[in-house]
Amino acid sequence: MASNTCTDEGAFKTPKTARVKRFGSNGGTPITIPASPFMKKLGCGTGVNVYLMNRMEKLNASPWAVKKINSKCASKQVAVYQKRLNEEAKVLKGINHPNIVGFRAFATAKDGSKCLAMEYGGEQSLNDLIEKRREDGLKAFPAANIEKVALHVARGLQYLHNEKKLLHGDMKSCNVVIKGDFETVKICDVGVSLQLDENMRVSDPKADYIGTEPWKPKEALEEGGEISDKADIFAYGLTLWEMMTLAMPHLEMLEGDDDEEDEEDSVEVSFDEDAYYERLGTRPALDTEALGGSYRRMVELFCLCTEEDPKKRPSAAQIVQALESNAPLEKTPAEFVWEIFWF
């Protein structure tokens, strides 16, 4: 459900429907999923497109979001993306939580392409909302909206970490979906999740932490770094930062002309690649003075979650407890965090 720009899959295919079979419960009735040209494209991610499927077979049936492998991917990558989609379907089928997008069906078309159907209630990705807000010339989201996202995403992570012993593995605004005026907040895209052991460390030493570079913590950037649930917490902290800055971590550009014709050249000239790689895994700057006092609690949480030492970051359970009780997070006194990072 990411929002990266990509070519619409199937734009030149002959319109026809594909008969597919559902995997899973009770060998269900075959499902007809329309060909890509007949479905509205909701977004795309690495190697996949996501479409809106309006279900016509049942009266008042809720629509589904259907994730399909992008047929325009390099052939050598298709197997990788299919494996991820298989894993995502397997993981998602075993998950039931109000803050995680729900599984609906997993299907294979006649051409062998995979289709993962998920619940859809008109949500948009948080990244899309951030981009729209920036384009409209607005500043940070209201503190109340950020606090709601913080609590609901933390609840989803607590469920993954503590009940399912899973690391999400790619937390960022693209993988959070919002319905309406922040009516619901849900985590999506669990295709690169990793199993955790009883100590909250990734159980398979050979498992690869995929993530997305700007959101990766230091331990995921270093060879042999120990990956734990705290990798999700670091990326979660940067997701809150995205809502406060309307920017992508570590990709700050020098301010130049607002002339749209020069924008692309300006980005190329101003981007400092060496500085970017030096900043990866660190806490990005935040103009707390511009934000004001109403954001104090979210600033504190962001700072705690983006500690370079994973042991100093709170767990998802601690975050939920603190936000639900309106109490300071444990380990680091809130006043201390405030004194260091607010002034």
N, C-alpha and C positions, 0 to 999 in steps of 0.2 A: 504493500500500500504506500510505497514511497512516491515522491512527486518529481523525480528527475525527468527531464525532457528526453523522450525517445521516440523512435519511429513507430507509427501505429501498425501493429502486427495485423497481417491479413488484409491490408488496404486494397490489394489487387486480386484477392481470391474470389472465385466464383461463389456467390452466396448460396449456402446450403446448410442444413442442420446436421449435426454429428450425433449419432446415437451412442450413448455411453453407459457404462455399468457402474453402479455404486459399489465401492469396497466397504466392508464393515458390517454394520448391524443388520442381522437377519437376511442378508443377501438382497436387500431392498429392491423395489421396482426400478427398472431401467429409467434413467433420467435423460431428457433431451436438452442438451446445452446448445444454444444457437451458435452459428459461426461468428467469428470476431466482428465482421462488419455489421451484424445485427445487434451488437451490444455496445452501450456507451462506455468509453474508456474512462476509468476513474483515475488511473495513474500507472506508474511503472517503477520497477526497481531493478536491481542487478539481475539481468537475464530473464525478467518476467514482466508481463503486463497484467493489469488488474481491470476487470470489466464488471459492469453492472448487469446482472441477469434478472429480468423481471419474470417471475414464475407464473406461467399462464395455466398450468395444469390444475391448480387449486384456486378456488374463489378466496379472495383476500389473503393470498399467500404472501408472506413478506419476501422482498427481493434478497438476492444473494450477491456477494462480491466474489467473482470467480478469478482465481489467479492461474495464469497459463504461461508456459515457457514461451519466450519470445522467439519466433521462428527465424528471426534475422540475426540471432546470435551466431558467433563463430562456431562451426561444427564441433571443434574440440572442447568447447565450453558447455555444450548442450547437456552432456552426461553429468557434468558437475552440478548444473542447475536442476536437473531432474532429480538427482540424489538429494539435494537440499529440499526440493518440494516434497519428495517422499518422506523425508525426516520431519518436515514441518507438519505434514498431515498426521503422521504417527504421534507426534508430541501433542498437537492441538486436539486430537481426538480424545486424549486422556485428561484434558484440562476443562474445568468448569468453575469459572470465577467471573463476577460481574465487571471486573476491570481488565479482562483479557478477551479479545475477540473470539467468538465461539465457532467451533467446527460445525459444518453442515453436511458435507459429502466430499469424497475423494473419488475421482473418476478417470477413466482412460478412454479417449476417443478412438475411432477406428484407425486413425493414422498413428496411434501409439502415444500421442501427446497427453500429458497429465493435466488435470483440472482440479484445483482445490477450491471448493465452495465454502464460503464463510458467511457468518451473519452480516447483514448490512442494514443500518438504520438511517442512512443519509449522512454518515460521518464524513469529515474531512480530516486530512492529516494535520497535525499541529504545525508541521513545516509549511503547509499551504497557508494556514492562518497567519503565520509569522511573515511569510512573503507578502501576503495581501496587506497586512498592517504596515509593513515597511513601504510598500508601493503607495499607500494612502497617505504617507508622510506622518504617521503616528509614532509614538514612542512606546515604551514598555507596556505590556499588558497590565491591567489593573492588578494590584497585589492580591486581591481576593481570588481572581482567576488563577494566578500562579499557585496560590496556596491550595486551591482545589485540585489542580493537576498534580501538585507535589504529593498530596495525601492519597489520591486515587492510584497514581502510578506506584507509589510506595506500597500500597496494599497489594497490587498485582505482583510486584517483585517479592514481597513477603511470602505470598502464596507459592510462587515459583521456587524461591530459595528454600523455604522451610518445609512446605508440604510436598512439593514435587522434586526437591533436590535438583533443581535445574538453574543454570546460569542462562539468562536471556542471550547475552553475547553480542548484542548490537543495539543498545539503548541510544536513542536520539529522537529528535522531534519528528522525523519521518516515520518513526515506528510507534507513534502515539496518535490515536484518532479521537476526534472530538465531535460530539453531536450537538447541533444547535448552539445555543449560548452557554456552552460548557455544561450542558445537561448531563451528559455522560462522558467519561474519560476512560479509554481502553488502550492497553498495550496490544500491538500486533507484530507479525513477522517473527516467529520463533524458529525459523528454519536453520539458524546457526547456533541453537542452544546447546549447552554442554552439561553433562551429568556432573553433579557435585557429590563429594563423599560426606561422611558425618561431620567432618571438620570444615565444611563449606569450601573445600578446595576442589578444583577440577579433578575428577577421579582417574581419568585416562591421561597418563603423562605424554602420550603421543598425539593427543587431541589438539587441534589448531584453534586458537581463539581468532575468529574472523574480525568482528567489529568493523568500525569505520574509522579511518586514521585520526581525524581531528578529535574524536571522542575517546580515543584509547588512553588508558592510564600508563604510567611509566613501566609497570611490571609486564604489560602486554607488548611493549615496544622493545624490551630488552631480551636478548637471547637467554633462555632458561629461566625467565621470570615466572614466579609462582602465581597462577591465576586462581582467584577465589571469587566469592560472591561480591567482594568489594570492587571488582572490576565494573560490575553493573552500577554500583553506587557512584563511582567516579563519573561515568557517562550520564547517570541520572542527574548529578549535580550540574553538569554542563548543559543538560536539557533545560533546567531551570534558568541557567545563564542565558540560553537562547531566548527565553521569554522576556528576560529583563533587558536584553540588548538588541533583539531582532537581528542577530548576526550569527555567523557560523564560527565556532571556536578556532582561534589562531589564524584566521584568514582576514585580519584587519587590513584594509587598504588605506593608502595615503589619500587624503581628501584632495580632489581636483575639480575640474570643470564639471558642471552638471549637464553639459552638452551631450545628449545621447549619442551623437555621431562619434564622439571621441571616447565614449565610455569603455569600449573594448580595448582600445590602445592604452587608455589610462590604467586599466587593470594589469595589462601585460608589463607596463613600465614600473608600476609601483609595487608589485608583488616581490617580496624578498624571500626567495626560496630557502636560503640558509637560515634566516631568522625563523621561518615557519617550522623547519625541522628541529631547531633548538627549542622551540616553545612546546612542541608536542609532549603530552603527558604532564604538563604543568597547569597551574590555575591561571586562566586568562584574566586580564584586567577588567575591573568593573567600576564604573563611575557611580559610587554610592551617594555622593552629594547630589547629583542630578536626580537620582531616584527618589530621595526623600525618606522620611521616617516610617511611612507605612510599609516599606519594603524590608524593614530591618530583619524581621524573622526569616524571610527568604534569603536574604544576604548571608545570615548566619548559617543557614542550612547549606547553601551553596559552598561556603568556605569549608565547612566540616566535611562535606562529601568529596571535595577536591583536594584533600590532603594528599601529598605525594606518598606518604607512608600508608599503605592500605590498612594497617592495624589501627590507625587513628581515625579512620572513617567509620561512621555509624553503620550498623546493619539496617536492612529494610525494616525489621521488626522494631528496632529502636526509633526509627524515624516515624513509623506509624504511631507508636505509643506517645511520642512527644507531640506530634501534631494533633492527635485526637484529644490529648489531655491539656494541650496548650502549655506544656511544661518544657523547660530547657532540655536539650539533648544531653545524654549522659556523656561522660569522658572528658568533655571540654566545657567549662562553664560558659554560658551564653555571654556574660558580661565581658569575659576575657576575649572571646571571639570578636565581640562588638568593638572593644577598645583597639584591637589590632587592625581590623579590616574596615572599620567605618571611617576612621580619621586618617 
